[in-house]
């Protein structure tokens, strides 16, 4: 498994270890609870997996030329490991009500599945080719997808840590 995604698996597992159902569902007004944050992450991993699977089935990368705005966002996230707060997530990865126990049990598996499909994509297209568009960052290579998921996951892990501190 890629070291970044393995680290991500470990960090998510650690931050949610021992949380009660009440802690998973408690949130400040207008903010996501831990269960919703985990579901959002879960949906990003399944979404990436599905996108890369479709790409492999078609046999060619599905990318569009990046805009200047996408280039700037990609530099911020991938180059500086900075994901700004306050951006609304795309509709396809907003929490939909998947049971928290299912998400908590399966999230590590979803990361492993994503890692495997990304490795297949990398072996087919190489590590330097842009293979799939991210809805906000534009076209990314396999390694950029891995970095994105680590940075994005850590952004939300910090949110979960704040929620844990507030619940103690």
C-alpha positions in Angstrom: 0.0 0.0 0.0 1.2 3.5 -0.7 2.7 5.0 2.4 0.5 8.1 2.3 -2.7 6.1 2.1 -1.5 3.7 4.8 -0.7 6.7 7.0 -4.2 8.1 6.3 -5.8 4.8 7.3 -3.9 4.8 10.5 -4.7 8.4 11.4 -8.4 8.0 10.7 -8.5 4.8 12.8 -6.7 6.5 15.6 -8.9 9.6 15.7 -12.1 7.7 15.9 -11.0 4.9 18.2 -13.2 4.6 21.3 -15.8 7.2 20.2 -19.3 6.5 21.5 -22.5 6.8 19.3 -23.2 10.1 21.1 -19.7 11.5 20.3 -20.1 10.4 16.7 -23.3 12.3 16.3 -22.6 15.5 18.4 -21.9 18.6 16.4 -22.0 22.4 16.7 -24.9 24.1 15.0 -24.5 24.2 11.3 -21.4 21.9 11.2 -21.0 18.3 10.5 -20.7 15.7 13.3 -17.9 13.2 13.3 -20.1 10.6 11.6 -20.9 13.0 8.8 -17.2 13.9 8.4 -16.3 10.2 8.1 -19.1 9.6 5.6 -17.9 12.5 3.5 -14.4 11.0 3.5 -15.8 7.5 2.7 -17.7 9.0 -0.2 -14.6 10.7 -1.6 -12.7 7.3 -1.5 -15.6 5.4 -3.2 -15.9 8.3 -5.7 -12.3 8.2 -6.6 -12.4 4.4 -6.9 -15.4 4.6 -9.2 -13.8 7.3 -11.3 -10.5 5.5 -11.8 -12.4 2.2 -12.5 -14.3 3.9 -15.3 -11.1 5.4 -16.6 -9.4 1.9 -16.7 -12.4 0.4 -18.4 -12.4 3.1 -21.1 -8.6 2.7 -21.6 -7.7 6.4 -21.6 -7.4 9.3 -19.2 -10.4 11.6 -18.8 -9.0 15.0 -18.3 -9.8 18.6 -19.3 -7.2 21.4 -19.5 -6.9 23.0 -16.0 -8.1 26.6 -15.5 -5.8 29.1 -13.7 -8.1 28.9 -10.7 -7.7 25.1 -10.6 -3.9 25.4 -10.9 -3.8 27.8 -8.0 -6.0 25.5 -5.9 -3.9 22.5 -6.8 -0.8 24.3 -5.8 -2.2 25.2 -2.5 -3.5 21.7 -1.7 -0.8 19.6 -3.3 2.2 21.9 -3.1 1.7 23.4 0.3 -0.6 20.8 1.9 -3.1 23.5 2.7 -6.8 23.0 2.3 -8.7 26.1 3.2 -11.7 25.9 5.5 -15.2 26.9 4.7 -15.5 25.6 1.1 -18.7 23.6 0.5 -18.1 20.1 -0.7 -19.4 19.0 -4.0 -22.9 17.4 -3.8 -21.8 13.9 -4.7 -19.6 13.7 -1.5 -21.9 15.3 1.0 -23.2 13.0 3.8 -26.3 11.1 2.7 -27.1 9.2 5.9 -25.0 6.0 5.5 -25.1 4.4 9.0 -22.1 5.5 11.1 -21.2 2.0 12.1 -21.0 0.9 8.4 -18.8 3.9 7.5 -16.6 3.4 10.6 -16.2 -0.3 9.9 -15.6 0.0 6.1 -13.6 3.3 5.7 -10.2 1.5 6.0 -11.3 -1.0 3.4 -12.4 1.8 1.0 -9.0 3.4 1.3 -7.3 0.1 0.5 -9.6 -0.4 -2.5 -8.8 3.1 -3.7 -5.1 2.4 -3.3 -5.3 -0.8 -5.3 -7.2 0.8 -8.2 -4.8 3.8 -8.2 -1.8 1.4 -8.3 -3.5 -0.3 -11.4 -4.0 3.0 -13.0 -0.4 4.0 -12.3 1.0 0.8 -13.8 -1.2 1.4 -17.0 -0.5 5.1 -17.5 2.6 5.8 -15.5 3.1 8.3 -12.7 3.4 11.5 -14.6 0.2 11.5 -16.8 -2.8 13.4 -15.6 -5.5 10.7 -15.5 -8.7 12.1 -13.9 -10.2 15.4 -13.1 -10.9 16.4 -9.5 -14.0 18.6 -9.4 -12.1 21.5 -7.7 -8.4 21.0 -8.5 -8.7 19.9 -12.1 -6.7 17.1 -13.7 -4.4 15.1 -11.4 -1.8 12.3 -11.7 -2.2 9.2 -9.6 0.4 10.5 -7.1 -1.5 13.8 -6.9 -4.7 11.9 -6.1 -2.9 10.1 -3.3 -1.5 13.4 -1.9 -4.9 15.0 -2.2 -6.6 12.3 -0.2 -3.9 12.6 2.5 -4.2 16.4 2.8 -8.0 16.3 2.6 -8.2 13.5 5.2 -5.9 15.4 7.6 -8.0 18.5 7.2 -11.0 16.6 8.4 -9.1 14.7 11.1 -8.3 18.1 12.6 -12.0 18.8 12.6 -12.7 15.5 14.4 -10.0 16.2 17.0 -11.7 19.6 17.7 -15.1 17.8 18.0 -13.5 15.3 20.4 -12.0 18.0 22.6 -15.4 19.8 22.7 -17.2 16.6 23.7 -14.8 15.8 26.6 
